[in-house]
Amino acid sequence: MDIVDEIEQAHRELLNGERKVMTLRRRYDAEVEDVWDACTNAERLRRWFLPVTGDLRLGGTYQLEGNAGGEILRCEPPRLLTVSWLYGEDPGFSEVEVRLSSEGDGTLFELRHTADVPPDMWSGYGPGAVGVGWDLALLGLSLHLSGAPQIDENTFHQTPEGRRFITASSQAWGQAYAAAGGPPDQVAAAVAGTTAFYAPEEEQS
């Protein structure tokens, strides 16, 4: 498959209020129970996302290796998972919710990330700051569920395919930003900043 086509499989929405609410929605050709297990089973999570440790049950805490951690706030197998999503010394409010529902012989996957975003970060990157990361995660889940080989996250951004994927993701989040009322100049700056962050130009020797 053309990995860049994965961008078009997802619908993106942004609620651009005091708190930012970003939603990704797409269909997977897998049963709800399989998608749920892939998202909550620590052994499977490490195959397509990140290694996770902690007390992985309702009310417990989790920590993703080198990334966010928090508390498991809601867990209603195999349909709903809500966690606090905290990263850094002063993360502010940040929650991630995953909802799964049956759609034909597949699963409708919806991820909603609600967060307080510092104004300087928002003005520099907009929703793509975390949106591109979620697109990369959903790509990993898609490859995992289909049995395809995973990308190498350390070098993907250096490959032509990876750069096309990241650029397309950043532009898609720019479109969601514009649809939510983002001024054109701020949208353009956010798309450029996000693309440069995730896929920086290689220095010429």
N, CA and C atoms as an extended XYZ file, in Angstrom:
615
Properties=species:S:1:pos:R:3:atomname:S:1:resname:S:1:resid:I:1 pbc="F F F"
N         0.839       -1.193        0.000 N   MET     1
C         0.000        0.000        0.000 CA  MET     1
C         0.875        1.243        0.000 C   MET     1
N         0.296        2.339       -0.433 N   ASP     2
C         0.957        3.630       -0.347 CA  ASP     2
C         0.641        4.193        1.037 C   ASP     2
N         1.683        4.302        1.858 N   ILE     3
C         1.475        4.726        3.241 CA  ILE     3
C         0.828        6.106        3.305 C   ILE     3
N         1.144        6.971        2.341 N   VAL     4
C         0.582        8.323        2.360 CA  VAL     4
C        -0.940        8.278        2.214 C   VAL     4
N        -1.466        7.244        1.540 N   ASP     5
C        -2.923        7.114        1.405 CA  ASP     5
C        -3.599        6.971        2.762 C   ASP     5
N        -2.830        6.537        3.782 N   GLU     6
C        -3.392        6.392        5.118 CA  GLU     6
C        -3.902        7.725        5.658 C   GLU     6
N        -3.297        8.824        5.230 N   ILE     7
C        -3.737       10.142        5.680 CA  ILE     7
C        -5.184       10.380        5.279 C   ILE     7
N        -5.537        9.933        4.071 N   GLU     8
C        -6.885       10.176        3.565 CA  GLU     8
C        -7.922        9.263        4.203 C   GLU     8
N        -7.475        8.251        4.933 N   GLN     9
C        -8.413        7.343        5.589 CA  GLN     9
C        -9.030        7.959        6.848 C   GLN     9
N        -8.418        9.027        7.354 N   ALA    10
C        -8.865        9.612        8.621 CA  ALA    10
C        -9.538       10.965        8.399 C   ALA    10
N       -10.529       11.240        9.234 N   HIS    11
C       -11.195       12.543        9.264 CA  HIS    11
C       -10.710       13.280       10.505 C   HIS    11
N       -10.346       14.554       10.335 N   ARG    12
C        -9.785       15.353       11.427 CA  ARG    12
C       -10.687       16.535       11.737 C   ARG    12
N       -10.881       16.782       13.015 N   GLU    13
C       -11.670       17.926       13.443 CA  GLU    13
C       -10.934       18.645       14.562 C   GLU    13
N       -11.148       19.962       14.635 N   LEU    14
C       -10.568       20.771       15.696 CA  LEU    14
C       -11.634       21.692       16.269 C   LEU    14
N       -11.758       21.698       17.594 N   LEU    15
C       -12.528       22.712       18.299 CA  LEU    15
C       -11.512       23.670       18.897 C   LEU    15
N       -11.473       24.877       18.356 N   ASN    16
C       -10.409       25.819       18.681 CA  ASN    16
C       -10.874       26.802       19.760 C   ASN    16
N       -11.170       26.267       20.950 N   GLY    17
C       -11.590       27.091       22.067 CA  GLY    17
C       -10.437       27.360       23.012 C   GLY    17
N       -10.783       27.728       24.248 N   GLU    18
C        -9.738       27.951       25.251 CA  GLU    18
C        -8.944       26.671       25.461 C   GLU    18
N        -9.659       25.555       25.497 N   ARG    19
C        -9.011       24.249       25.430 CA  ARG    19
C        -9.154       23.730       24.011 C   ARG    19
N        -8.104       23.137       23.507 N   LYS    20
C        -8.121       22.613       22.148 CA  LYS    20
C        -8.608       21.163       22.184 C   LYS    20
N        -9.529       20.846       21.297 N   VAL    21
C       -10.056       19.480       21.192 CA  VAL    21
C        -9.800       18.995       19.778 C   VAL    21
N        -8.941       18.005       19.658 N   MET    22
C        -8.589       17.438       18.361 CA  MET    22
C        -9.160       16.032       18.257 C   MET    22
N        -9.803       15.749       17.141 N   THR    23
C       -10.436       14.446       16.942 CA  THR    23
C        -9.952       13.820       15.646 C   THR    23
N        -9.586       12.567       15.738 N   LEU    24
C        -9.222       11.742       14.584 CA  LEU    24
C       -10.200       10.580       14.527 C   LEU    24
N       -10.747       10.336       13.340 N   ARG    25
C       -11.733        9.268       13.200 CA  ARG    25
C       -11.435        8.503       11.919 C   ARG    25
N       -11.362        7.177       12.018 N   ARG    26
C       -11.136        6.362       10.835 CA  ARG    26
C       -11.630        4.939       11.054 C   ARG    26
N       -11.722        4.204        9.961 N   ARG    27
C       -12.197        2.825       10.006 CA  ARG    27
C       -11.012        1.870        9.858 C   ARG    27
N       -11.041        0.787       10.608 N   TYR    28
C       -10.056       -0.283       10.464 CA  TYR    28
C       -10.777       -1.572       10.076 C   TYR    28
N       -10.151       -2.340        9.220 N   ASP    29
C       -10.705       -3.633        8.798 CA  ASP    29
C       -10.338       -4.699        9.830 C   ASP    29
N       -10.873       -4.546       11.022 N   ALA    30
C       -10.625       -5.500       12.103 CA  ALA    30
C       -11.800       -5.408       13.067 C   ALA    30
N       -12.049       -6.483       13.789 N   GLU    31
C       -13.148       -6.494       14.746 CA  GLU    31
C       -12.829       -5.603       15.948 C   GLU    31
N       -13.878       -5.100       16.572 N   VAL    32
C       -13.721       -4.200       17.715 CA  VAL    32
C       -12.830       -4.817       18.793 C   VAL    32
N       -13.050       -6.092       19.088 N   GLU    33
C       -12.282       -6.737       20.156 CA  GLU    33
C       -10.795       -6.781       19.832 C   GLU    33
N       -10.473       -6.957       18.555 N   ASP    34
C        -9.068       -7.001       18.151 CA  ASP    34
C        -8.433       -5.617       18.276 C   ASP    34
N        -9.155       -4.577       17.832 N   VAL    35
C        -8.628       -3.215       17.939 CA  VAL    35
C        -8.471       -2.832       19.408 C   VAL    35
N        -9.451       -3.187       20.233 N   TRP    36
C        -9.364       -2.903       21.668 CA  TRP    36
C        -8.140       -3.565       22.284 C   TRP    36
N        -7.926       -4.818       21.956 N   ASP    37
C        -6.777       -5.536       22.505 CA  ASP    37
C        -5.471       -4.900       22.055 C   ASP    37
N        -5.416       -4.468       20.793 N   ALA    38
C        -4.205       -3.828       20.285 CA  ALA    38
C        -3.903       -2.524       21.015 C   ALA    38
N        -4.958       -1.849       21.501 N   CYS    39
C        -4.802       -0.555       22.168 CA  CYS    39
C        -4.612       -0.661       23.675 C   CYS    39
N        -4.863       -1.822       24.249 N   THR    40
C        -4.825       -1.945       25.708 CA  THR    40
C        -3.911       -3.058       26.218 C   THR    40
N        -3.454       -3.907       25.345 N   ASN    41
C        -2.566       -5.004       25.717 CA  ASN    41
C        -1.121       -4.504       25.634 C   ASN    41
N        -0.434       -4.487       26.757 N   ALA    42
C         0.908       -3.903       26.809 CA  ALA    42
C         1.859       -4.572       25.819 C   ALA    42
N         1.734       -5.885       25.665 N   GLU    43
C         2.640       -6.598       24.760 CA  GLU    43
C         2.404       -6.177       23.316 C   GLU    43
N         1.138       -5.927       22.950 N   ARG    44
C         0.837       -5.495       21.587 CA  ARG    44
C         1.136       -4.013       21.395 C   ARG    44
N         0.895       -3.202       22.423 N   LEU    45
C         1.163       -1.766       22.306 CA  LEU    45
C         2.614       -1.485       21.930 C   LEU    45
N         3.526       -2.237       22.505 N   ARG    46
C         4.935       -1.984       22.227 CA  ARG    46
C         5.304       -2.314       20.787 C   ARG    46
N         4.494       -3.137       20.123 N   ARG    47
C         4.801       -3.516       18.740 CA  ARG    47
C         4.492       -2.404       17.753 C   ARG    47
N         3.489       -1.571       18.059 N   TRP    48
C         3.113       -0.549       17.086 CA  TRP    48
C         3.149        0.879       17.634 C   TRP    48
N         3.250        1.009       18.978 N   PHE    49
C         3.230        2.340       19.573 CA  PHE    49
C         4.476        2.539       20.420 C   PHE    49
N         4.388        2.286       21.722 N   LEU    50
C         5.515        2.452       22.626 CA  LEU    50
C         5.415        1.441       23.768 C   LEU    50
N         6.546        1.069       24.348 N   PRO    51
C         6.493        0.249       25.553 CA  PRO    51
C         5.760        1.002       26.665 C   PRO    51
N         4.931        0.281       27.421 N   VAL    52
C         4.160        0.904       28.486 CA  VAL    52
C         4.293        0.085       29.759 C   VAL    52
N         4.389        0.789       30.884 N   THR    53
C         4.460        0.137       32.185 CA  THR    53
C         3.421        0.770       33.098 C   THR    53
N         3.138        0.094       34.207 N   GLY    54
C         2.221        0.650       35.191 CA  GLY    54
C         1.160       -0.334       35.610 C   GLY    54
N         0.198        0.177       36.351 N   ASP    55
C        -0.939       -0.602       36.846 CA  ASP    55
C        -2.080       -0.397       35.855 C   ASP    55
N        -2.113       -1.229       34.823 N   LEU    56
C        -2.978       -0.991       33.667 CA  LEU    56
C        -4.401       -1.488       33.925 C   LEU    56
N        -5.105       -0.738       34.763 N   ARG    57
C        -6.503       -1.025       35.073 CA  ARG    57
C        -7.169        0.287       35.479 C   ARG    57
N        -8.484        0.293       35.578 N   LEU    58
C        -9.224        1.484       35.957 CA  LEU    58
C        -8.704        2.032       37.285 C   LEU    58
N        -8.364        3.313       37.289 N   GLY    59
C        -7.826        3.938       38.484 CA  GLY    59
C        -6.325        3.798       38.626 C   GLY    59
N        -5.717        2.948       37.805 N   GLY    60
C        -4.279        2.769       37.841 CA  GLY    60
C        -3.567        3.841       37.030 C   GLY    60
N        -2.261        3.758       37.021 N   THR    61
C        -1.454        4.710       36.263 CA  THR    61
C        -0.634        3.973       35.214 C   THR    61
N        -0.197        4.719       34.212 N   TYR    62
C         0.614        4.147       33.140 CA  TYR    62
C         1.733        5.126       32.800 C   TYR    62
N         2.767        4.615       32.162 N   GLN    63
C         3.850        5.461       31.663 CA  GLN    63
C         4.343        4.890       30.340 C   GLN    63
N         4.256        5.700       29.292 N   LEU    64
C         4.803        5.320       28.001 CA  LEU    64
C         6.282        5.680       27.971 C   LEU    64
N         7.097        4.801       27.448 N   GLU    65
C         8.540        5.019       27.452 CA  GLU    65
C         8.904        6.282       26.671 C   GLU    65
N         9.524        7.232       27.370 N   GLY    66
C         9.956        8.462       26.732 CA  GLY    66
C         8.844        9.385       26.301 C   GLY    66
N         7.633        9.169       26.811 N   ASN    67
C         6.500        9.961       26.351 CA  ASN    67
C         5.558       10.227       27.523 C   ASN    67
N         4.273       10.279       27.265 N   ALA    68
C         3.297       10.675       28.272 CA  ALA    68
C         3.032        9.565       29.295 C   ALA    68
N         2.459        9.991       30.398 N   GLY    69
C         1.977        9.079       31.423 CA  GLY    69
C         0.728        9.676       32.030 C   GLY    69
N         0.110        8.958       32.947 N   GLY    70
C        -1.087        9.503       33.577 CA  GLY    70
C        -1.907        8.427       34.245 C   GLY    70
N        -3.190        8.741       34.421 N   GLU    71
C        -4.117        7.855       35.122 CA  GLU    71
C        -5.163        7.318       34.150 C   GLU    71
N        -5.593        6.097       34.375 N   ILE    72
C        -6.655        5.486       33.580 CA  ILE    72
C        -7.981        5.893       34.212 C   ILE    72
N        -8.691        6.810       33.550 N   LEU    73
C        -9.876        7.445       34.123 CA  LEU    73
C       -11.159        6.675       33.840 C   LEU    73
N       -11.292        6.125       32.644 N   ARG    74
C       -12.463        5.317       32.276 CA  ARG    74
C       -11.970        4.131       31.458 C   ARG    74
N       -12.568        2.987       31.695 N   CYS    75
C       -12.204        1.789       30.937 CA  CYS    75
C       -13.429        0.896       30.857 C   CYS    75
N       -14.023        0.875       29.664 N   GLU    76
C       -15.237        0.103       29.437 CA  GLU    76
C       -15.029       -0.800       28.220 C   GLU    76
N       -14.367       -1.960       28.441 N   PRO    77
C       -14.053       -2.852       27.319 CA  PRO    77
C       -15.307       -3.319       26.599 C   PRO    77
N       -15.278       -3.446       25.277 N   PRO    78
C       -14.169       -3.049       24.407 CA  PRO    78
C       -14.485       -1.766       23.646 C   PRO    78
N       -15.042       -0.781       24.327 N   ARG    79
C       -15.584        0.385       23.615 CA  ARG    79
C       -14.975        1.729       23.986 C   ARG    79
N       -14.548        1.900       25.229 N   LEU    80
C       -14.173        3.245       25.674 CA  LEU    80
C       -12.977        3.208       26.621 C   LEU    80
N       -12.005        4.070       26.343 N   LEU    81
C       -10.836        4.232       27.209 CA  LEU    81
C       -10.522        5.722       27.298 C   LEU    81
N       -10.416        6.244       28.530 N   THR    82
C       -10.033        7.638       28.751 CA  THR    82
C        -8.869        7.678       29.730 C   THR    82
N        -7.823        8.414       29.370 N   VAL    83
C        -6.647        8.535       30.236 CA  VAL    83
C        -6.223        9.993       30.311 C   VAL    83
N        -5.645       10.385       31.430 N   SER    84
C        -4.947       11.667       31.459 CA  SER    84
C        -3.641       11.468       30.687 C   SER    84
N        -3.198       12.530       30.006 N   TRP    85
C        -2.068       12.428       29.079 CA  TRP    85
C        -1.079       13.530       29.430 C   TRP    85
N        -0.163       13.218       30.342 N   LEU    86
C         0.699       14.232       30.934 CA  LEU    86
C         2.145       14.020       30.523 C   LEU    86
N         2.770       15.127       30.101 N   TYR    87
C         4.159       15.053       29.635 CA  TYR    87
C         4.859       16.360       30.005 C   TYR    87
N         6.032       16.248       30.573 N   GLY    88
C         6.782       17.439       30.953 CA  GLY    88
C         6.500       17.855       32.391 C   GLY    88
N         7.178       18.918       32.829 N   GLU    89
C         7.107       19.341       34.222 CA  GLU    89
C         5.768       19.985       34.582 C   GLU    89
N         5.177       20.744       33.669 N   ASP    90
C         3.923       21.441       33.967 CA  ASP    90
C         2.975       21.275       32.781 C   ASP    90
N         2.393       20.087       32.617 N   PRO    91
C         1.638       19.789       31.392 CA  PRO    91
C         0.268       20.438       31.313 C   PRO    91
N        -0.307       20.852       32.452 N   GLY    92
C        -1.666       21.373       32.406 CA  GLY    92
C        -2.662       20.258       32.127 C   GLY    92
N        -3.890       20.644       31.790 N   PHE    93
C        -4.929       19.643       31.531 CA  PHE    93
C        -4.708       18.986       30.177 C   PHE    93
N        -4.746       17.665       30.155 N   SER    94
C        -4.608       16.932       28.901 CA  SER    94
C        -5.196       15.540       29.081 C   SER    94
N        -6.203       15.219       28.265 N   GLU    95
C        -6.837       13.905       28.312 CA  GLU    95
C        -6.981       13.344       26.900 C   GLU    95
N        -6.860       12.035       26.798 N   VAL    96
C        -7.063       11.322       25.535 CA  VAL    96
C        -8.175       10.310       25.730 C   VAL    96
N        -9.115       10.307       24.805 N   GLU    97
C       -10.226        9.357       24.844 CA  GLU    97
C       -10.251        8.574       23.539 C   GLU    97
N       -10.393        7.271       23.643 N   VAL    98
C       -10.533        6.401       22.474 CA  VAL    98
C       -11.883        5.711       22.558 C   VAL    98
N       -12.670        5.818       21.485 N   ARG    99
C       -13.964        5.150       21.385 CA  ARG    99
C       -13.956        4.218       20.178 C   ARG    99
N       -14.468        3.020       20.363 N   LEU   100
C       -14.558        2.042       19.293 CA  LEU   100
C       -16.004        1.637       19.100 C   LEU   100
N       -16.404        1.490       17.848 N   SER   101
C       -17.755        1.015       17.548 CA  SER   101
C       -17.713        0.162       16.296 C   SER   101
N       -18.631       -0.765       16.197 N   SER   102
C       -18.687       -1.645       15.031 CA  SER   102
C       -19.199       -0.870       13.824 C   SER   102
N       -18.605       -1.133       12.697 N   GLU   103
C       -19.054       -0.546       11.434 CA  GLU   103
C       -18.922       -1.624       10.363 C   GLU   103
N       -20.051       -2.262       10.026 N   GLY   104
C       -19.994       -3.393        9.111 CA  GLY   104
C       -19.160       -4.500        9.724 C   GLY   104
N       -18.188       -4.988        8.966 N   ASP   105
C       -17.300       -6.022        9.498 CA  ASP   105
C       -15.994       -5.433       10.006 C   ASP   105
N       -15.988       -4.121       10.233 N   GLY   106
C       -14.800       -3.446       10.731 CA  GLY   106
C       -15.096       -2.636       11.982 C   GLY   106
N       -14.184       -1.723       12.306 N   THR   107
C       -14.275       -0.920       13.521 CA  THR   107
C       -14.088        0.551       13.189 C   THR   107
N       -14.978        1.382       13.710 N   LEU   108
C       -14.800        2.820       13.645 CA  LEU   108
C       -14.014        3.235       14.875 C   LEU   108
N       -12.843        3.811       14.635 N   PHE   109
C       -11.922        4.215       15.697 CA  PHE   109
C       -11.965        5.731       15.812 C   PHE   109
N       -12.194        6.231       17.023 N   GLU   110
C       -12.200        7.676       17.246 CA  GLU   110
C       -11.286        8.015       18.409 C   GLU   110
N       -10.359        8.913       18.170 N   LEU   111
C        -9.442        9.384       19.203 CA  LEU   111
C        -9.666       10.878       19.397 C   LEU   111
N        -9.882       11.282       20.645 N   ARG   112
C       -10.097       12.692       20.957 CA  ARG   112
C        -9.083       13.128       22.009 C   ARG   112
N        -8.327       14.160       21.676 N   HIS   113
C        -7.308       14.687       22.590 CA  HIS   113
C        -7.713       16.113       22.967 C   HIS   113
N        -7.996       16.324       24.261 N   THR   114
C        -8.400       17.629       24.785 CA  THR   114
C        -7.290       18.146       25.686 C   THR   114
N        -6.830       19.382       25.436 N   ALA   115
C        -5.676       19.860       26.194 CA  ALA   115
C        -5.626       21.377       26.287 C   ALA   115
N        -4.999       21.849       27.365 N   ASP   116
C        -4.567       23.237       27.462 CA  ASP   116
C        -3.243       23.333       26.700 C   ASP   116
N        -3.166       24.250       25.749 N   VAL   117
C        -1.954       24.395       24.941 CA  VAL   117
C        -1.382       25.790       25.150 C   VAL   117
N        -0.106       25.910       25.539 N   PRO   118
C         0.497       27.233       25.714 CA  PRO   118
C         0.388       28.055       24.428 C   PRO   118
N         0.059       29.348       24.548 N   PRO   119
C        -0.130       30.174       23.356 CA  PRO   119
C         1.054       30.184       22.404 C   PRO   119
N         2.290       30.171       22.948 N   ASP   120
C         3.453       30.222       22.050 CA  ASP   120
C         3.588       28.935       21.247 C   ASP   120
N         3.242       27.813       21.853 N   MET   121
C         3.293       26.552       21.108 CA  MET   121
C         2.196       26.518       20.051 C   MET   121
N         0.999       26.987       20.414 N   TRP   122
C        -0.104       26.974       19.458 CA  TRP   122
C         0.193       27.881       18.274 C   TRP   122
N         0.730       29.068       18.534 N   SER   123
C         1.015       30.001       17.440 CA  SER   123
C         2.117       29.484       16.529 C   SER   123
N         3.017       28.665       17.068 N   GLY   124
C         4.108       28.147       16.246 CA  GLY   124
C         3.768       26.886       15.482 C   GLY   124
N         2.860       26.060       16.036 N   TYR   125
C         2.629       24.746       15.443 CA  TYR   125
C         1.154       24.404       15.224 C   TYR   125
N         0.243       25.043       15.945 N   GLY   126
C        -1.162       24.711       15.781 CA  GLY   126
C        -1.441       23.262       16.156 C   GLY   126
N        -2.507       22.688       15.625 N   PRO   127
C        -2.894       21.325       16.005 CA  PRO   127
C        -1.920       20.255       15.526 C   PRO   127
N        -1.102       20.579       14.536 N   GLY   128
C        -0.159       19.588       14.020 CA  GLY   128
C         0.901       19.191       15.011 C   GLY   128
N         1.101       20.008       16.061 N   ALA   129
C         2.134       19.692       17.041 CA  ALA   129
C         1.951       18.294       17.612 C   ALA   129
N         0.702       17.953       17.941 N   VAL   130
C         0.427       16.590       18.400 CA  VAL   130
C        -0.303       15.780       17.327 C   VAL   130
N        -0.956       16.491       16.393 N   GLY   131
C        -1.727       15.793       15.361 CA  GLY   131
C        -0.892       14.894       14.484 C   GLY   131
N         0.296       15.373       14.089 N   VAL   132
C         1.165       14.536       13.251 CA  VAL   132
C         1.614       13.304       14.027 C   VAL   132
N         1.891       13.495       15.320 N   GLY   133
C         2.255       12.340       16.144 CA  GLY   133
C         1.147       11.313       16.214 C   GLY   133
N        -0.101       11.779       16.337 N   TRP   134
C        -1.221       10.833       16.352 CA  TRP   134
C        -1.410       10.174       14.991 C   TRP   134
N        -1.197       10.905       13.919 N   ASP   135
C        -1.279       10.276       12.599 CA  ASP   135
C        -0.241        9.167       12.456 C   ASP   135
N         0.956        9.417       12.954 N   LEU   136
C         1.997        8.382       12.903 CA  LEU   136
C         1.604        7.179       13.757 C   LEU   136
N         0.978        7.443       14.908 N   ALA   137
C         0.533        6.338       15.768 CA  ALA   137
C        -0.554        5.518       15.086 C   ALA   137
N        -1.515        6.195       14.454 N   LEU   138
C        -2.594        5.482       13.771 CA  LEU   138
C        -2.082        4.716       12.560 C   LEU   138
N        -1.036        5.224       11.936 N   LEU   139
C        -0.385        4.459       10.864 CA  LEU   139
C         0.204        3.180       11.441 C   LEU   139
N         0.879        3.292       12.583 N   GLY   140
C         1.428        2.101       13.225 CA  GLY   140
C         0.363        1.091       13.567 C   GLY   140
N        -0.790        1.565       14.058 N   LEU   141
C        -1.889        0.649       14.383 CA  LEU   141
C        -2.426       -0.013       13.124 C   LEU   141
N        -2.541        0.751       12.045 N   SER   142
C        -3.024        0.188       10.782 CA  SER   142
C        -2.102       -0.916       10.273 C   SER   142
N        -0.804       -0.660       10.312 N   LEU   143
C         0.164       -1.672        9.871 CA  LEU   143
C         0.109       -2.893       10.775 C   LEU   143
N        -0.030       -2.674       12.068 N   HIS   144
C        -0.092       -3.785       13.020 CA  HIS   144
C        -1.315       -4.659       12.775 C   HIS   144
N        -2.470       -4.037       12.618 N   LEU   145
C        -3.704       -4.802       12.436 CA  LEU   145
C        -3.712       -5.572       11.119 C   LEU   145
N        -3.027       -5.034       10.114 N   SER   146
C        -2.995       -5.697        8.800 CA  SER   146
C        -1.857       -6.704        8.688 C   SER   146
N        -0.972       -6.735        9.683 N   GLY   147
C         0.153       -7.665        9.649 CA  GLY   147
C         1.310       -7.182        8.806 C   GLY   147
N         1.292       -5.927        8.387 N   ALA   148
C         2.372       -5.380        7.570 CA  ALA   148
C         3.557       -4.999        8.455 C   ALA   148
N         4.771       -4.936        7.890 N   PRO   149
C         5.939       -4.532        8.681 CA  PRO   149
C         5.788       -3.102        9.184 C   PRO   149
N         6.299       -2.854       10.387 N   GLN   150
C         6.252       -1.516       10.952 CA  GLN   150
C         7.321       -0.619       10.331 C   GLN   150
N         7.075        0.689       10.393 N   ILE   151
C         8.082        1.646        9.957 CA  ILE   151
C         9.145        1.771       11.044 C   ILE   151
N        10.326        2.248       10.667 N   ASP   152
C        11.377        2.541       11.633 CA  ASP   152
C        11.213        4.006       12.044 C   ASP   152
N        10.700        4.219       13.250 N   GLU   153
C        10.382        5.589       13.667 CA  GLU   153
C        11.610        6.480       13.765 C   GLU   153
N        12.803        5.864       13.880 N   ASN   154
C        14.028        6.660       13.988 CA  ASN   154
C        14.501        7.204       12.644 C   ASN   154
N        14.071        6.569       11.563 N   THR   155
C        14.556        6.988       10.245 CA  THR   155
C        13.434        7.318        9.268 C   THR   155
N        12.180        7.091        9.662 N   PHE   156
C        11.059        7.276        8.735 CA  PHE   156
C        11.035        8.697        8.169 C   PHE   156
N        11.309        9.692        9.018 N   HIS   157
C        11.260       11.084        8.579 CA  HIS   157
C        12.365       11.431        7.584 C   HIS   157
N        13.351       10.544        7.447 N   GLN   158
C        14.443       10.786        6.514 CA  GLN   158
C        14.205       10.147        5.149 C   GLN   158
N        13.167        9.335        5.040 N   THR   159
C        12.871        8.665        3.779 CA  THR   159
C        11.910        9.514        2.954 C   THR   159
N        11.946        9.387        1.620 N   PRO   160
C        10.989       10.149        0.797 CA  PRO   160
C         9.545        9.853        1.178 C   PRO   160
N         9.244        8.585        1.440 N   GLU   161
C         7.889        8.206        1.824 CA  GLU   161
C         7.502        8.837        3.156 C   GLU   161
N         8.424        8.813        4.110 N   GLY   162
C         8.157        9.393        5.415 CA  GLY   162
C         7.945       10.894        5.337 C   GLY   162
N         8.749       11.571        4.540 N   ARG   163
C         8.603       13.011        4.407 CA  ARG   163
C         7.277       13.367        3.731 C   ARG   163
N         6.859       12.556        2.773 N   ARG   164
C         5.564       12.798        2.116 CA  ARG   164
C         4.426       12.585        3.108 C   ARG   164
N         4.545       11.552        3.936 N   PHE   165
C         3.508       11.270        4.932 CA  PHE   165
C         3.402       12.423        5.927 C   PHE   165
N         4.537       12.850        6.466 N   ILE   166
C         4.541       13.915        7.461 CA  ILE   166
C         4.025       15.215        6.864 C   ILE   166
N         4.444       15.532        5.651 N   THR   167
C         3.979       16.752        4.994 CA  THR   167
C         2.472       16.704        4.778 C   THR   167
N         1.966       15.557        4.311 N   ALA   168
C         0.530       15.407        4.076 CA  ALA   168
C        -0.249       15.495        5.384 C   ALA   168
N         0.285       14.919        6.462 N   SER   169
C        -0.366       14.989        7.760 CA  SER   169
C        -0.420       16.427        8.254 C   SER   169
N         0.693       17.132        8.162 N   SER   170
C         0.743       18.519        8.601 CA  SER   170
C        -0.236       19.385        7.821 C   SER   170
N        -0.335       19.149        6.520 N   GLN   171
C        -1.270       19.910        5.693 CA  GLN   171
C        -2.720       19.572        6.045 C   GLN   171
N        -2.981       18.308        6.344 N   ALA   172
C        -4.343       17.905        6.725 CA  ALA   172
C        -4.764       18.574        8.026 C   ALA   172
N        -3.844       18.674        8.969 N   TRP   173
C        -4.171       19.365       10.215 CA  TRP   173
C        -4.301       20.868        9.991 C   TRP   173
N        -3.569       21.393        9.009 N   GLY   174
C        -3.753       22.781        8.637 CA  GLY   174
C        -5.155       23.033        8.097 C   GLY   174
N        -5.659       22.082        7.329 N   GLN   175
C        -7.020       22.208        6.804 CA  GLN   175
C        -8.045       22.174        7.937 C   GLN   175
N        -7.817       21.309        8.928 N   ALA   176
C        -8.718       21.256       10.087 CA  ALA   176
C        -8.654       22.565       10.873 C   ALA   176
N        -7.470       23.134       10.989 N   TYR   177
C        -7.266       24.408       11.679 CA  TYR   177
C        -8.026       25.521       10.948 C   TYR   177
N        -7.907       25.553        9.632 N   ALA   178
C        -8.614       26.559        8.834 CA  ALA   178
C       -10.128       26.395        8.968 C   ALA   178
N       -10.602       25.142        8.952 N   ALA   179
C       -12.038       24.882        9.067 CA  ALA   179
C       -12.577       25.315       10.425 C   ALA   179
N       -11.696       25.352       11.434 N   ALA   180
C       -12.099       25.771       12.772 CA  ALA   180
C       -11.952       27.276       12.970 C   ALA   180
N       -11.649       27.998       11.882 N   GLY   181
C       -11.577       29.446       11.955 CA  GLY   181
C       -10.192       30.024       12.106 C   GLY   181
N        -9.153       29.207       11.937 N   GLY   182
C        -7.791       29.709       12.045 CA  GLY   182
C        -7.470       30.705       10.942 C   GLY   182
N        -6.876       31.867       11.256 N   PRO   183
C        -6.505       32.842       10.237 CA  PRO   183
C        -5.505       32.238        9.247 C   PRO   183
N        -5.635       32.541        7.954 N   PRO   184
C        -4.772       31.919        6.940 CA  PRO   184
C        -3.279       32.051        7.223 C   PRO   184
N        -2.830       33.216        7.703 N   ASP   185
C        -1.401       33.386        7.954 CA  ASP   185
C        -0.931       32.511        9.114 C   ASP   185
N        -1.769       32.364       10.152 N   GLN   186
C        -1.411       31.508       11.277 CA  GLN   186
C        -1.440       30.038       10.882 C   GLN   186
N        -2.401       29.658       10.044 N   VAL   187
C        -2.471       28.280        9.557 CA  VAL   187
C        -1.220       27.946        8.757 C   VAL   187
N        -0.839       28.829        7.847 N   ALA   188
C         0.343       28.584        7.011 CA  ALA   188
C         1.599       28.470        7.861 C   ALA   188
N         1.727       29.347        8.871 N   ALA   189
C         2.901       29.298        9.742 CA  ALA   189
C         2.926       28.011       10.556 C   ALA   189
N         1.751       27.575       11.013 N   ALA   190
C         1.679       26.347       11.802 CA  ALA   190
C         2.046       25.124       10.965 C   ALA   190
N         1.557       25.071        9.736 N   VAL   191
C         1.878       23.951        8.847 CA  VAL   191
C         3.371       23.917        8.574 C   VAL   191
N         3.957       25.067        8.286 N   ALA   192
C         5.394       25.117        8.014 CA  ALA   192
C         6.206       24.722        9.238 C   ALA   192
N         5.802       25.227       10.414 N   GLY   193
C         6.530       24.908       11.631 CA  GLY   193
C         6.447       23.442       11.999 C   GLY   193
N         5.259       22.868       11.851 N   THR   194
C         5.070       21.453       12.177 CA  THR   194
C         5.868       20.563       11.230 C   THR   194
N         5.809       20.866        9.940 N   THR   195
C         6.534       20.062        8.961 CA  THR   195
C         8.032       20.115        9.227 C   THR   195
N         8.538       21.312        9.529 N   ALA   196
C         9.971       21.455        9.792 CA  ALA   196
C        10.390       20.731       11.067 C   ALA   196
N         9.474       20.657       12.046 N   PHE   197
C         9.793       19.970       13.290 CA  PHE   197
C         9.873       18.460       13.088 C   PHE   197
N         8.879       17.900       12.415 N   TYR   198
C         8.822       16.444       12.251 CA  TYR   198
C         9.720       15.933       11.127 C   TYR   198
N         9.960       16.747       10.121 N   ALA   199
C        10.782       16.318        8.986 CA  ALA   199
C        11.739       17.440        8.612 C   ALA   199
N        12.703       17.741        9.480 N   PRO   200
C        13.626       18.843        9.201 CA  PRO   200
C        14.471       18.568        7.964 C   PRO   200
N        14.791       19.642        7.256 N   GLU   201
C        15.652       19.513        6.097 CA  GLU   201
C        17.041       19.081        6.560 C   GLU   201
N        17.627       18.131        5.824 N   GLU   202
C        18.971       17.678        6.177 CA  GLU   202
C        19.994       18.744        5.801 C   GLU   202
N        20.953       18.944        6.692 N   GLU   203
C        22.000       19.923        6.418 CA  GLU   203
C        22.921       19.396        5.317 C   GLU   203
N        23.224       20.292        4.390 N   GLN   204
C        24.112       19.920        3.294 CA  GLN   204
C        25.557       20.010        3.761 C   GLN   204
N        26.302       18.953        3.500 N   SER   205
C        27.720       18.955        3.922 CA  SER   205
C        28.584       19.592        2.865 C   SER   205
